[in-house]
């Protein structure tokens, strides 16, 4: 065995791990916000929906943050080997 797959495995495993944890964190946060919205609507409090620009800004910020995090993880693990 020449170890070629063993050299790239940490990158794929790390990327998979970050993806799964990111998706899980997204759904956990979304559930909490949805639960808060449900409680406020049951109490009769008006809940303002975010506008298109705010949604776009949050989506772009999250995308940039995840890309930067992935690049940092790749370079950090590359320096260890």
PDB file as gemmi writes it, atoms N, CA and C in Angstrom:
CRYST1    1.000    1.000    1.000  90.00  90.00  90.00 P 1                      
ATOM      1  N   UNK A   1       0.852  -1.173   0.000  1.00  0.00           N  
ATOM      2  CA  UNK A   1       0.000   0.000   0.000  1.00  0.00           C  
ATOM      3  C   UNK A   1       0.898   1.237   0.000  1.00  0.00           C  
ATOM      4  N   UNK A   2       0.694   2.112  -0.961  1.00  0.00           N  
ATOM      5  CA  UNK A   2       1.551   3.286  -1.091  1.00  0.00           C  
ATOM      6  C   UNK A   2       1.115   4.449  -0.207  1.00  0.00           C  
ATOM      7  N   UNK A   3      -0.070   4.390   0.372  1.00  0.00           N  
ATOM      8  CA  UNK A   3      -0.527   5.425   1.303  1.00  0.00           C  
ATOM      9  C   UNK A   3      -1.108   6.650   0.621  1.00  0.00           C  
ATOM     10  N   UNK A   4      -1.403   6.575  -0.665  1.00  0.00           N  
ATOM     11  CA  UNK A   4      -1.928   7.753  -1.352  1.00  0.00           C  
ATOM     12  C   UNK A   4      -3.311   8.140  -0.833  1.00  0.00           C  
ATOM     13  N   UNK A   5      -4.174   7.158  -0.576  1.00  0.00           N  
ATOM     14  CA  UNK A   5      -5.499   7.477  -0.042  1.00  0.00           C  
ATOM     15  C   UNK A   5      -5.393   7.948   1.398  1.00  0.00           C  
ATOM     16  N   UNK A   6      -4.383   7.455   2.113  1.00  0.00           N  
ATOM     17  CA  UNK A   6      -4.223   7.830   3.517  1.00  0.00           C  
ATOM     18  C   UNK A   6      -3.792   9.289   3.649  1.00  0.00           C  
ATOM     19  N   UNK A   7      -3.126   9.818   2.645  1.00  0.00           N  
ATOM     20  CA  UNK A   7      -2.711  11.215   2.699  1.00  0.00           C  
ATOM     21  C   UNK A   7      -3.879  12.168   2.478  1.00  0.00           C  
ATOM     22  N   UNK A   8      -4.854  11.760   1.711  1.00  0.00           N  
ATOM     23  CA  UNK A   8      -5.977  12.651   1.418  1.00  0.00           C  
ATOM     24  C   UNK A   8      -7.203  12.372   2.297  1.00  0.00           C  
ATOM     25  N   UNK A   9      -7.209  11.275   3.022  1.00  0.00           N  
ATOM     26  CA  UNK A   9      -8.368  10.931   3.843  1.00  0.00           C  
ATOM     27  C   UNK A   9      -8.717  11.997   4.880  1.00  0.00           C  
ATOM     28  N   UNK A  10      -7.748  12.580   5.602  1.00  0.00           N  
ATOM     29  CA  UNK A  10      -8.123  13.595   6.602  1.00  0.00           C  
ATOM     30  C   UNK A  10      -8.851  14.793   5.998  1.00  0.00           C  
ATOM     31  N   UNK A  11      -8.515  15.158   4.773  1.00  0.00           N  
ATOM     32  CA  UNK A  11      -9.195  16.288   4.140  1.00  0.00           C  
ATOM     33  C   UNK A  11     -10.651  15.954   3.849  1.00  0.00           C  
ATOM     34  N   UNK A  12     -10.882  14.777   3.284  1.00  0.00           N  
ATOM     35  CA  UNK A  12     -12.252  14.382   2.977  1.00  0.00           C  
ATOM     36  C   UNK A  12     -13.060  14.151   4.252  1.00  0.00           C  
ATOM     37  N   UNK A  13     -12.453  13.521   5.237  1.00  0.00           N  
ATOM     38  CA  UNK A  13     -13.154  13.276   6.495  1.00  0.00           C  
ATOM     39  C   UNK A  13     -13.450  14.595   7.216  1.00  0.00           C  
ATOM     40  N   UNK A  14     -12.490  15.515   7.203  1.00  0.00           N  
ATOM     41  CA  UNK A  14     -12.699  16.813   7.838  1.00  0.00           C  
ATOM     42  C   UNK A  14     -13.775  17.620   7.149  1.00  0.00           C  
ATOM     43  N   UNK A  15     -13.758  17.602   5.814  1.00  0.00           N  
ATOM     44  CA  UNK A  15     -14.780  18.323   5.064  1.00  0.00           C  
ATOM     45  C   UNK A  15     -16.158  17.712   5.310  1.00  0.00           C  
ATOM     46  N   UNK A  16     -16.238  16.390   5.329  1.00  0.00           N  
ATOM     47  CA  UNK A  16     -17.513  15.709   5.595  1.00  0.00           C  
ATOM     48  C   UNK A  16     -18.007  16.038   7.000  1.00  0.00           C  
ATOM     49  N   UNK A  17     -17.104  16.009   7.946  1.00  0.00           N  
ATOM     50  CA  UNK A  17     -17.454  16.298   9.334  1.00  0.00           C  
ATOM     51  C   UNK A  17     -17.972  17.735   9.474  1.00  0.00           C  
ATOM     52  N   UNK A  18     -17.276  18.697   8.858  1.00  0.00           N  
ATOM     53  CA  UNK A  18     -17.722  20.084   8.919  1.00  0.00           C  
ATOM     54  C   UNK A  18     -19.074  20.271   8.242  1.00  0.00           C  
ATOM     55  N   UNK A  19     -19.282  19.568   7.142  1.00  0.00           N  
ATOM     56  CA  UNK A  19     -20.554  19.673   6.437  1.00  0.00           C  
ATOM     57  C   UNK A  19     -21.694  19.129   7.291  1.00  0.00           C  
ATOM     58  N   UNK A  20     -21.504  17.959   7.872  1.00  0.00           N  
ATOM     59  CA  UNK A  20     -22.553  17.347   8.700  1.00  0.00           C  
ATOM     60  C   UNK A  20     -22.827  18.196   9.938  1.00  0.00           C  
ATOM     61  N   UNK A  21     -21.780  18.667  10.599  1.00  0.00           N  
ATOM     62  CA  UNK A  21     -21.975  19.502  11.781  1.00  0.00           C  
ATOM     63  C   UNK A  21     -22.618  20.837  11.421  1.00  0.00           C  
ATOM     64  N   UNK A  22     -22.248  21.400  10.282  1.00  0.00           N  
ATOM     65  CA  UNK A  22     -22.847  22.653   9.840  1.00  0.00           C  
ATOM     66  C   UNK A  22     -24.329  22.507   9.553  1.00  0.00           C  
ATOM     67  N   UNK A  23     -24.691  21.425   8.871  1.00  0.00           N  
ATOM     68  CA  UNK A  23     -26.111  21.179   8.582  1.00  0.00           C  
ATOM     69  C   UNK A  23     -26.880  20.944   9.875  1.00  0.00           C  
ATOM     70  N   UNK A  24     -26.307  20.183  10.777  1.00  0.00           N  
ATOM     71  CA  UNK A  24     -26.960  19.934  12.062  1.00  0.00           C  
ATOM     72  C   UNK A  24     -27.134  21.218  12.869  1.00  0.00           C  
ATOM     73  N   UNK A  25     -26.111  22.066  12.874  1.00  0.00           N  
ATOM     74  CA  UNK A  25     -26.200  23.337  13.597  1.00  0.00           C  
ATOM     75  C   UNK A  25     -27.259  24.237  12.975  1.00  0.00           C  
ATOM     76  N   UNK A  26     -27.320  24.253  11.640  1.00  0.00           N  
ATOM     77  CA  UNK A  26     -28.322  25.064  10.958  1.00  0.00           C  
ATOM     78  C   UNK A  26     -29.729  24.642  11.364  1.00  0.00           C  
ATOM     79  N   UNK A  27     -30.005  23.341  11.332  1.00  0.00           N  
ATOM     80  CA  UNK A  27     -31.344  22.875  11.670  1.00  0.00           C  
ATOM     81  C   UNK A  27     -31.649  23.062  13.157  1.00  0.00           C  
ATOM     82  N   UNK A  28     -30.645  22.958  14.027  1.00  0.00           N  
ATOM     83  CA  UNK A  28     -30.879  23.201  15.448  1.00  0.00           C  
ATOM     84  C   UNK A  28     -31.247  24.663  15.698  1.00  0.00           C  
ATOM     85  N   UNK A  29     -30.510  25.575  15.065  1.00  0.00           N  
ATOM     86  CA  UNK A  29     -30.806  27.004  15.228  1.00  0.00           C  
ATOM     87  C   UNK A  29     -32.157  27.336  14.615  1.00  0.00           C  
ATOM     88  N   UNK A  30     -32.427  26.780  13.440  1.00  0.00           N  
ATOM     89  CA  UNK A  30     -33.709  27.019  12.774  1.00  0.00           C  
ATOM     90  C   UNK A  30     -34.860  26.520  13.643  1.00  0.00           C  
ATOM     91  N   UNK A  31     -34.708  25.360  14.266  1.00  0.00           N  
ATOM     92  CA  UNK A  31     -35.767  24.827  15.113  1.00  0.00           C  
ATOM     93  C   UNK A  31     -36.036  25.764  16.280  1.00  0.00           C  
ATOM     94  N   UNK A  32     -34.972  26.309  16.895  1.00  0.00           N  
ATOM     95  CA  UNK A  32     -35.160  27.210  18.030  1.00  0.00           C  
ATOM     96  C   UNK A  32     -35.878  28.489  17.598  1.00  0.00           C  
ATOM     97  N   UNK A  33     -35.499  29.043  16.457  1.00  0.00           N  
ATOM     98  CA  UNK A  33     -36.188  30.239  15.975  1.00  0.00           C  
ATOM     99  C   UNK A  33     -37.638  29.945  15.621  1.00  0.00           C  
ATOM    100  N   UNK A  34     -37.897  28.805  14.994  1.00  0.00           N  
ATOM    101  CA  UNK A  34     -39.271  28.440  14.661  1.00  0.00           C  
ATOM    102  C   UNK A  34     -40.102  28.217  15.915  1.00  0.00           C  
ATOM    103  N   UNK A  35     -39.495  27.636  16.918  1.00  0.00           N  
ATOM    104  CA  UNK A  35     -40.201  27.402  18.186  1.00  0.00           C  
ATOM    105  C   UNK A  35     -40.525  28.727  18.868  1.00  0.00           C  
ATOM    106  N   UNK A  36     -39.570  29.659  18.836  1.00  0.00           N  
ATOM    107  CA  UNK A  36     -39.823  30.984  19.421  1.00  0.00           C  
ATOM    108  C   UNK A  36     -40.930  31.700  18.654  1.00  0.00           C  
ATOM    109  N   UNK A  37     -40.925  31.589  17.331  1.00  0.00           N  
ATOM    110  CA  UNK A  37     -41.972  32.201  16.501  1.00  0.00           C  
ATOM    111  C   UNK A  37     -43.334  31.601  16.839  1.00  0.00           C  
ATOM    112  N   UNK A  38     -43.381  30.275  17.014  1.00  0.00           N  
ATOM    113  CA  UNK A  38     -44.642  29.612  17.329  1.00  0.00           C  
ATOM    114  C   UNK A  38     -45.176  30.087  18.684  1.00  0.00           C  
ATOM    115  N   UNK A  39     -44.304  30.217  19.673  1.00  0.00           N  
ATOM    116  CA  UNK A  39     -44.722  30.662  21.007  1.00  0.00           C  
ATOM    117  C   UNK A  39     -45.204  32.107  20.959  1.00  0.00           C  
ATOM    118  N   UNK A  40     -44.472  32.952  20.216  1.00  0.00           N  
ATOM    119  CA  UNK A  40     -44.889  34.361  20.122  1.00  0.00           C  
ATOM    120  C   UNK A  40     -46.210  34.497  19.378  1.00  0.00           C  
ATOM    121  N   UNK A  41     -46.412  33.734  18.324  1.00  0.00           N  
ATOM    122  CA  UNK A  41     -47.674  33.814  17.594  1.00  0.00           C  
ATOM    123  C   UNK A  41     -48.835  33.303  18.444  1.00  0.00           C  
ATOM    124  N   UNK A  42     -48.573  32.287  19.273  1.00  0.00           N  
ATOM    125  CA  UNK A  42     -49.620  31.787  20.160  1.00  0.00           C  
ATOM    126  C   UNK A  42     -49.976  32.824  21.222  1.00  0.00           C  
ATOM    127  N   UNK A  43     -48.989  33.632  21.613  1.00  0.00           N  
ATOM    128  CA  UNK A  43     -49.236  34.668  22.617  1.00  0.00           C  
ATOM    129  C   UNK A  43     -49.830  35.924  21.990  1.00  0.00           C  
ATOM    130  N   UNK A  44     -49.865  35.994  20.662  1.00  0.00           N  
ATOM    131  CA  UNK A  44     -50.451  37.144  19.992  1.00  0.00           C  
ATOM    132  C   UNK A  44     -49.460  38.233  19.656  1.00  0.00           C  
ATOM    133  N   UNK A  45     -48.173  37.970  19.812  1.00  0.00           N  
ATOM    134  CA  UNK A  45     -47.152  38.958  19.495  1.00  0.00           C  
ATOM    135  C   UNK A  45     -46.845  38.874  18.000  1.00  0.00           C  
ATOM    136  N   UNK A  46     -46.788  40.021  17.346  1.00  0.00           N  
ATOM    137  CA  UNK A  46     -46.495  40.051  15.910  1.00  0.00           C  
ATOM    138  C   UNK A  46     -44.999  39.838  15.718  1.00  0.00           C  
ATOM    139  N   UNK A  47     -44.665  38.933  14.829  1.00  0.00           N  
ATOM    140  CA  UNK A  47     -43.260  38.618  14.550  1.00  0.00           C  
ATOM    141  C   UNK A  47     -42.945  39.102  13.142  1.00  0.00           C  
ATOM    142  N   UNK A  48     -42.056  40.073  13.040  1.00  0.00           N  
ATOM    143  CA  UNK A  48     -41.689  40.626  11.734  1.00  0.00           C  
ATOM    144  C   UNK A  48     -40.835  39.638  10.970  1.00  0.00           C  
ATOM    145  N   UNK A  49     -41.190  39.438   9.711  1.00  0.00           N  
ATOM    146  CA  UNK A  49     -40.390  38.573   8.853  1.00  0.00           C  
ATOM    147  C   UNK A  49     -39.243  39.386   8.273  1.00  0.00           C  
ATOM    148  N   UNK A  50     -38.051  38.772   8.177  1.00  0.00           N  
ATOM    149  CA  UNK A  50     -36.931  39.518   7.595  1.00  0.00           C  
ATOM    150  C   UNK A  50     -37.156  39.770   6.111  1.00  0.00           C  
ATOM    151  N   UNK A  51     -36.651  40.893   5.639  1.00  0.00           N  
ATOM    152  CA  UNK A  51     -36.809  41.256   4.241  1.00  0.00           C  
ATOM    153  C   UNK A  51     -35.860  40.467   3.350  1.00  0.00           C  
ATOM    154  N   UNK A  52     -36.031  40.669   2.047  1.00  0.00           N  
ATOM    155  CA  UNK A  52     -35.209  39.955   1.069  1.00  0.00           C  
ATOM    156  C   UNK A  52     -33.739  40.317   1.214  1.00  0.00           C  
ATOM    157  N   UNK A  53     -33.446  41.588   1.430  1.00  0.00           N  
ATOM    158  CA  UNK A  53     -32.045  42.024   1.541  1.00  0.00           C  
ATOM    159  C   UNK A  53     -31.372  41.414   2.769  1.00  0.00           C  
ATOM    160  N   UNK A  54     -32.115  41.328   3.856  1.00  0.00           N  
ATOM    161  CA  UNK A  54     -31.548  40.743   5.070  1.00  0.00           C  
ATOM    162  C   UNK A  54     -31.283  39.250   4.877  1.00  0.00           C  
ATOM    163  N   UNK A  55     -32.215  38.549   4.233  1.00  0.00           N  
ATOM    164  CA  UNK A  55     -32.013  37.126   3.955  1.00  0.00           C  
ATOM    165  C   UNK A  55     -30.818  36.913   3.045  1.00  0.00           C  
ATOM    166  N   UNK A  56     -30.691  37.760   2.020  1.00  0.00           N  
ATOM    167  CA  UNK A  56     -29.575  37.651   1.095  1.00  0.00           C  
ATOM    168  C   UNK A  56     -28.254  37.914   1.811  1.00  0.00           C  
ATOM    169  N   UNK A  57     -28.219  38.921   2.656  1.00  0.00           N  
ATOM    170  CA  UNK A  57     -27.003  39.246   3.397  1.00  0.00           C  
ATOM    171  C   UNK A  57     -26.620  38.111   4.345  1.00  0.00           C  
ATOM    172  N   UNK A  58     -27.600  37.534   5.023  1.00  0.00           N  
ATOM    173  CA  UNK A  58     -27.308  36.433   5.943  1.00  0.00           C  
ATOM    174  C   UNK A  58     -26.814  35.201   5.184  1.00  0.00           C  
ATOM    175  N   UNK A  59     -27.403  34.914   4.035  1.00  0.00           N  
ATOM    176  CA  UNK A  59     -26.990  33.765   3.234  1.00  0.00           C  
ATOM    177  C   UNK A  59     -25.564  33.947   2.722  1.00  0.00           C  
ATOM    178  N   UNK A  60     -25.271  35.132   2.206  1.00  0.00           N  
ATOM    179  CA  UNK A  60     -23.914  35.398   1.716  1.00  0.00           C  
ATOM    180  C   UNK A  60     -22.893  35.360   2.849  1.00  0.00           C  
ATOM    181  N   UNK A  61     -23.240  35.918   3.992  1.00  0.00           N  
ATOM    182  CA  UNK A  61     -22.317  35.913   5.130  1.00  0.00           C  
ATOM    183  C   UNK A  61     -22.048  34.485   5.597  1.00  0.00           C  
ATOM    184  N   UNK A  62     -23.073  33.662   5.647  1.00  0.00           N  
ATOM    185  CA  UNK A  62     -22.895  32.272   6.057  1.00  0.00           C  
ATOM    186  C   UNK A  62     -22.039  31.514   5.059  1.00  0.00           C  
ATOM    187  N   UNK A  63     -22.261  31.742   3.775  1.00  0.00           N  
ATOM    188  CA  UNK A  63     -21.472  31.077   2.743  1.00  0.00           C  
ATOM    189  C   UNK A  63     -20.010  31.469   2.830  1.00  0.00           C  
ATOM    190  N   UNK A  64     -19.746  32.758   2.967  1.00  0.00           N  
ATOM    191  CA  UNK A  64     -18.358  33.230   3.078  1.00  0.00           C  
ATOM    192  C   UNK A  64     -17.710  32.667   4.335  1.00  0.00           C  
ATOM    193  N   UNK A  65     -18.428  32.651   5.441  1.00  0.00           N  
ATOM    194  CA  UNK A  65     -17.881  32.122   6.687  1.00  0.00           C  
ATOM    195  C   UNK A  65     -17.531  30.640   6.568  1.00  0.00           C  
ATOM    196  N   UNK A  66     -18.407  29.856   5.945  1.00  0.00           N  
ATOM    197  CA  UNK A  66     -18.133  28.431   5.791  1.00  0.00           C  
ATOM    198  C   UNK A  66     -16.958  28.176   4.855  1.00  0.00           C  
ATOM    199  N   UNK A  67     -16.826  28.956   3.799  1.00  0.00           N  
ATOM    200  CA  UNK A  67     -15.689  28.800   2.885  1.00  0.00           C  
ATOM    201  C   UNK A  67     -14.387  29.151   3.593  1.00  0.00           C  
ATOM    202  N   UNK A  68     -14.384  30.244   4.337  1.00  0.00           N  
ATOM    203  CA  UNK A  68     -13.182  30.631   5.081  1.00  0.00           C  
ATOM    204  C   UNK A  68     -12.827  29.566   6.107  1.00  0.00           C  
ATOM    205  N   UNK A  69     -13.814  29.030   6.793  1.00  0.00           N  
ATOM    206  CA  UNK A  69     -13.568  27.979   7.781  1.00  0.00           C  
ATOM    207  C   UNK A  69     -12.985  26.732   7.128  1.00  0.00           C  
ATOM    208  N   UNK A  70     -13.532  26.334   5.985  1.00  0.00           N  
ATOM    209  CA  UNK A  70     -13.017  25.159   5.279  1.00  0.00           C  
ATOM    210  C   UNK A  70     -11.578  25.380   4.821  1.00  0.00           C  
ATOM    211  N   UNK A  71     -11.281  26.560   4.285  1.00  0.00           N  
ATOM    212  CA  UNK A  71      -9.923  26.857   3.831  1.00  0.00           C  
ATOM    213  C   UNK A  71      -8.961  26.869   5.012  1.00  0.00           C  
ATOM    214  N   UNK A  72      -9.364  27.447   6.132  1.00  0.00           N  
ATOM    215  CA  UNK A  72      -8.496  27.460   7.314  1.00  0.00           C  
ATOM    216  C   UNK A  72      -8.223  26.051   7.829  1.00  0.00           C  
ATOM    217  N   UNK A  73      -9.226  25.205   7.826  1.00  0.00           N  
ATOM    218  CA  UNK A  73      -9.039  23.826   8.280  1.00  0.00           C  
ATOM    219  C   UNK A  73      -8.082  23.088   7.347  1.00  0.00           C  
ATOM    220  N   UNK A  74      -8.243  23.291   6.048  1.00  0.00           N  
ATOM    221  CA  UNK A  74      -7.367  22.625   5.084  1.00  0.00           C  
ATOM    222  C   UNK A  74      -5.923  23.087   5.271  1.00  0.00           C  
ATOM    223  N   UNK A  75      -5.706  24.387   5.382  1.00  0.00           N  
ATOM    224  CA  UNK A  75      -4.340  24.869   5.543  1.00  0.00           C  
ATOM    225  C   UNK A  75      -3.756  24.512   6.904  1.00  0.00           C  
ATOM    226  N   UNK A  76      -4.580  24.493   7.940  1.00  0.00           N  
ATOM    227  CA  UNK A  76      -4.084  24.122   9.264  1.00  0.00           C  
ATOM    228  C   UNK A  76      -3.659  22.643   9.296  1.00  0.00           C  
ATOM    229  N   UNK A  77      -4.448  21.785   8.677  1.00  0.00           N  
ATOM    230  CA  UNK A  77      -4.071  20.381   8.674  1.00  0.00           C  
ATOM    231  C   UNK A  77      -2.930  20.115   7.705  1.00  0.00           C  
ATOM    232  N   UNK A  78      -2.790  20.934   6.669  1.00  0.00           N  
ATOM    233  CA  UNK A  78      -1.687  20.765   5.723  1.00  0.00           C  
ATOM    234  C   UNK A  78      -0.354  21.084   6.397  1.00  0.00           C  
ATOM    235  N   UNK A  79      -0.332  22.041   7.296  1.00  0.00           N  
ATOM    236  CA  UNK A  79       0.911  22.421   7.973  1.00  0.00           C  
ATOM    237  C   UNK A  79       1.329  21.370   9.010  1.00  0.00           C  
ATOM    238  N   UNK A  80       0.396  20.575   9.476  1.00  0.00           N  
ATOM    239  CA  UNK A  80       0.728  19.557  10.469  1.00  0.00           C  
ATOM    240  C   UNK A  80       1.478  18.386   9.859  1.00  0.00           C  
ATOM    241  N   UNK A  81       1.293  18.156   8.566  1.00  0.00           N  
ATOM    242  CA  UNK A  81       1.903  16.991   7.933  1.00  0.00           C  
ATOM    243  C   UNK A  81       3.110  17.370   7.200  1.00  0.00           C  
TER     244      UNK A  81                                                      
END                                                                             
